[in-house]
Amino acid sequence: MEKITGEVLKVLKERRSIRRYKKEEVPENIVKDIIDCARFAPTARNIQPWKFMVITDSNLKSKIARICDYGKFIAEAPVCVAIFCEDTKYYIEDGSAATTYILLAAKAYGLGSCWVAGDKKPYADEIRQLLNIPDGYKLISLVSIGYPEEPVPTPPKKSLNDVLLFLPVRK
Ligand SMILES: Cc1cc2nc3c(=O)[nH]c(=O)nc-3n(C[C@H](O)[C@H](O)[C@H](O)COP(=O)(O)O)c2cc1C
């Protein structure tokens, strides 16, 4: 059990946004299992408003990359997952939780990934239409996935002391 705990915590703490990938394909069973993990993300009232579209077609990935201002690397990623949610009360929270599960499951498989913004971006509807997703669904995020080209340094993170509050205050 201790070993599993250590490995899970390593995945949580060592996941980084990876934007450069090897050309190597990601096996389909791994991609499917990553999406299968996302199914288990927490979701308000258990509505599970999500749909996950997996895109491996180079043409389509290039079109998406052109549309996203900060997602140009999607063109070179072997896999892109577009996460949509039906426009429910907690669609952003639900979709964000599912996106996080995808990032972590990818890391557990030794894959790199990066969250590219969807919701609130002016291009969200254009991507939805490009992917033939019906009106009434919101683009939450696009996640690029692939084997990392090289390890990336951890960007500056606030320290535990900066973010942790205890009541009553411990001395
Ligand atoms: C809501 C959200 C939107 C993001 N959008 C982008 C994006 O459009 N392009 C990008 O390269 N990274 C994007 N990121 C990734 C962040 O830049 C990254 O998580 C942050 O710099 C911390 O780095 P780390 O993930 O390696 O810890 C986004 C992350 C979140 C949570």
PDBQT file of the ligand as one rigid body, heavy atoms in Angstrom, charges set to zero:
ROOT
HETATM    1  C1  LIG A 201      -7.381  26.647 -17.174  1.00  0.00    +0.000 C 
HETATM    2  C2  LIG A 201      -6.005  26.447 -17.732  1.00  0.00    +0.000 A 
HETATM    3  C3  LIG A 201      -5.712  26.908 -18.996  1.00  0.00    +0.000 A 
HETATM    4  C4  LIG A 201      -4.447  26.717 -19.546  1.00  0.00    +0.000 A 
HETATM    5  N1  LIG A 201      -4.222  27.119 -20.828  1.00  0.00    +0.000 NA
HETATM    6  C5  LIG A 201      -3.021  26.906 -21.396  1.00  0.00    +0.000 A 
HETATM    7  C6  LIG A 201      -2.807  27.244 -22.761  1.00  0.00    +0.000 A 
HETATM    8  O1  LIG A 201      -3.714  27.725 -23.463  1.00  0.00    +0.000 OA
HETATM    9  N2  LIG A 201      -1.593  27.000 -23.297  1.00  0.00    +0.000 N 
HETATM   10  C7  LIG A 201      -0.574  26.449 -22.555  1.00  0.00    +0.000 A 
HETATM   11  O2  LIG A 201       0.511  26.255 -23.104  1.00  0.00    +0.000 OA
HETATM   12  N3  LIG A 201      -0.744  26.099 -21.254  1.00  0.00    +0.000 NA
HETATM   13  C8  LIG A 201      -1.946  26.307 -20.653  1.00  0.00    +0.000 A 
HETATM   14  N4  LIG A 201      -2.159  25.905 -19.352  1.00  0.00    +0.000 N 
HETATM   15  C9  LIG A 201      -1.079  25.240 -18.595  1.00  0.00    +0.000 C 
HETATM   16  C10 LIG A 201      -0.438  26.200 -17.580  1.00  0.00    +0.000 C 
HETATM   17  O3  LIG A 201       0.326  27.160 -18.270  1.00  0.00    +0.000 OA
HETATM   18  C11 LIG A 201       0.434  25.393 -16.595  1.00  0.00    +0.000 C 
HETATM   19  O4  LIG A 201      -0.354  24.473 -15.903  1.00  0.00    +0.000 OA
HETATM   20  C12 LIG A 201       1.154  26.299 -15.593  1.00  0.00    +0.000 C 
HETATM   21  O5  LIG A 201       2.081  27.126 -16.239  1.00  0.00    +0.000 OA
HETATM   22  C13 LIG A 201       1.864  25.510 -14.495  1.00  0.00    +0.000 C 
HETATM   23  O6  LIG A 201       2.797  24.606 -15.054  1.00  0.00    +0.000 OA
HETATM   24  P1  LIG A 201       2.710  23.046 -14.733  1.00  0.00    +0.000 P 
HETATM   25  O7  LIG A 201       1.418  22.544 -15.319  1.00  0.00    +0.000 OA
HETATM   26  O8  LIG A 201       3.911  22.440 -15.385  1.00  0.00    +0.000 OA
HETATM   27  O9  LIG A 201       2.727  22.865 -13.247  1.00  0.00    +0.000 OA
HETATM   28  C14 LIG A 201      -3.421  26.072 -18.783  1.00  0.00    +0.000 A 
HETATM   29  C15 LIG A 201      -3.737  25.588 -17.499  1.00  0.00    +0.000 A 
HETATM   30  C16 LIG A 201      -5.007  25.753 -16.991  1.00  0.00    +0.000 A 
HETATM   31  C17 LIG A 201      -5.337  25.181 -15.616  1.00  0.00    +0.000 C 
ENDROOT
TORSDOF 0
